[in-house]
Amino acid sequence: MTGLDRRSEVAADGPGEGHRRGRRPLGRLVRALRPENPGSPAEAEQHDRTPFGWFARAVRVPGRERRVLVQSAKATLAATGAWLLATLVLRLPQPFLAPYAAVFLVEATVYRSLRGWLQQVGSVATGVLLAAVAAQLIPWQAVALAAVVFVGLLAGSWRRFGSAGVWVGVTGMLLISYGTAREPVLLGDRLLETALGAAIGVAVNTLIFPPLYGERLAAAAGRLAAALAGLLESLSDLVRRDDPSEDLDDLLSQAQDARSQVLAAEEAVGLTREGRRLNLRRGRPTAGVHHERPLRTLLGLWPAVSQLIAAVRATADGREHPFEYPWPDAREAVADLMHHLAGAVQAVALVGEPVELDECRALLDKLEKRLLTAEEDGVPARLGLGSLTLPARLLLDQLEQR
């Protein structure tokens, strides 16, 4: 039984199976935190969707669950610390902006936290200044409130403020509505507590387990390799047939799925690189440096795979083109080549594993010699064979340059 089959059985078993056996919640949590058989892939990869199962994975397995748990704990620590420092040490009255700024600056990456600190402080400072000016120039509170909200939301749309721009208008509105916009001391308090909370949030996110996303690269590489290899295997099966046109719709659907994996992989690369910027843990294995190159190799294969799909569709679907389906023995060699390329693509995602290309080179040399020498195939069939061989050559070149 393969690993995929075992995971399917475990997923089908589901979290409800434990309840049917009369397991108690505490016992399930203990068993989840300490697997009975750590060497069993089924036990290790069990996906319990209950809160106990989620918490157990967060404690035991590095990944999304643990990152969410750690970031939540850090945000709680930052908010509490900002509130205590503002109230007990600085004795600021009602420092609601301090914990707010601290929570929202425990960002997904250290770089975003530092950028968010500047945006947060800038937007709140602009809102405070706007409220002070409106309170001095407009004697009617309702009119001042309307002016501050309108001008603040317009100013907050400046792209330099980012997602914090909305707080230009909101901060001004709060100050006008609370009646503190005419008191310079209270305005200064708002600025101080915002800067304090934001600084604590940034410090906590930077110094305490700053987030890394290396596991996303490994997962994205595995999914993309499986998608591309699956496409190549499907193409191999199609090319072997004399009349494969009825399967072309399924091929297009499979290609769309692979395209989605390409976009997800590009996003993973961007987030992982950003996560390493200014990160004190960027040298750790979890930073994903070892998986970045294989993933970039896989991303570079997508254009050639797309061309190969287009070539198979053009040769197999009708006779409206100046080239036609190659002869059966030539198609058999092309199918074998695609099959071996699929195996090589899967091997790329396994860091440290060799990628065997000798059989691919031999088959491609055989096809290219046939293009030059097999005049009995006829020009249309040789053109069709050439349209399939060229993308395969591009694929092989990309794999050799990985």
Secondary structure by P-SEA (a helix, b strand, c coil): ccaaaaaaaaaaacccccccccccaaaaaaaaacccccccccccccccccaaaaaaaaaccccaaaaaaaaaaaaaaaaaaaaaaaccccccccaaaaaaaaaaaccccaaaaaaaaaaaaaaaaaaaaaaaaaaaccccaaaaaaaaaaaaaaaaccccccccccaaaaaaaaaaaacccccaaaaaaaaaaaaaaaaaaaaaaacccccccaaaaaaaaaaaaaaaaaaaaaaaaaaaccccccaaaaaaaaaaaaaaaaaaaaaaaaaaaaaaccccccccccccccaaaaaaaaaaaaaaaaaaaaaaaaaccccccccccccaaaaaaaaaaaaaaaaaaaaaacccbbbbcaaaaaaaaaaaaaaaccccccaaaaaaaaaaaaaaaaaaaaaaac
